[in-house]
Amino acid sequence: MQQRFSRMDVNGDGVITQEDRQQRGARHFDKADTNKDGQLSKEEYMAAKKNRMKGKGSKGGKGPRN
């Protein structure tokens, strides 16, 4: 649980703010936007979703996230 909190606390100040959430979302978007055109095509979206699903643990919980 501590690792997850630390990942969500993007700026490392010990609290999770809306800005942390927005920055984290922007990183996910940037990673999924493989052609870097500022938009997600259906193919990019589906590929990103598939990659995230690979990280889920076998116990039904969520696996590692970046």
C-alpha positions as CSV (number, residue, x, y, z in Angstrom):
1,M,0.0,0.0,0.0
2,Q,2.9,2.4,0.8
3,Q,4.3,1.9,-2.7
4,R,1.0,2.7,-4.3
5,F,0.7,5.9,-2.2
6,S,4.2,6.9,-3.2
7,R,3.4,6.4,-6.9
8,M,0.3,8.5,-6.5
9,D,2.2,11.3,-4.6
10,V,3.9,12.5,-7.8
11,N,5.7,15.4,-6.3
12,G,6.7,13.5,-3.1
13,D,5.3,16.0,-0.6
14,G,3.5,13.3,1.5
15,V,0.0,14.1,0.3
16,I,-2.0,13.2,-2.8
17,T,-3.5,16.3,-4.5
18,Q,-5.6,16.8,-7.6
19,E,-2.4,18.1,-9.2
20,D,-0.7,14.8,-8.5
21,R,-3.6,12.9,-10.1
22,Q,-3.5,15.2,-13.1
23,Q,0.3,14.7,-13.5
24,R,-0.1,10.9,-13.2
25,G,-2.9,10.9,-15.8
26,A,-0.8,13.0,-18.1
27,R,2.1,10.5,-17.9
28,H,-0.3,7.6,-18.7
29,F,-1.6,9.6,-21.7
30,D,1.9,10.4,-22.9
31,K,2.9,6.8,-22.7
32,A,-0.2,5.7,-24.6
33,D,0.3,8.4,-27.3
34,T,2.9,6.4,-29.2
35,N,3.1,8.7,-32.2
36,K,3.2,11.8,-30.0
37,D,0.5,13.7,-31.9
38,G,-1.3,14.7,-28.7
39,Q,-4.3,12.4,-29.4
40,L,-5.1,8.8,-28.7
41,S,-6.4,6.8,-31.6
42,K,-8.6,3.8,-30.8
43,E,-5.6,1.6,-31.6
44,E,-3.3,3.5,-29.2
45,Y,-6.0,3.3,-26.5
46,M,-6.6,-0.4,-27.0
47,A,-2.8,-1.2,-27.0
48,A,-2.3,0.8,-23.8
49,K,-5.3,-0.9,-22.1
50,K,-3.9,-4.3,-23.1
51,N,-0.5,-3.4,-21.7
52,R,-2.0,-2.3,-18.4
53,M,-4.0,-5.5,-18.2
54,K,-0.8,-7.5,-18.5
55,G,0.3,-6.0,-15.2
56,K,-2.7,-7.3,-13.2
57,G,-1.8,-9.9,-10.6
58,S,-3.1,-13.4,-10.6
59,K,-5.2,-12.9,-7.5
60,G,-7.5,-10.5,-9.2
61,G,-5.8,-7.4,-7.8
62,K,-4.2,-4.6,-9.7
63,G,-0.6,-5.2,-10.6
64,P,2.3,-2.7,-11.0
65,R,1.4,0.6,-12.4
66,N,3.7,3.5,-13.5
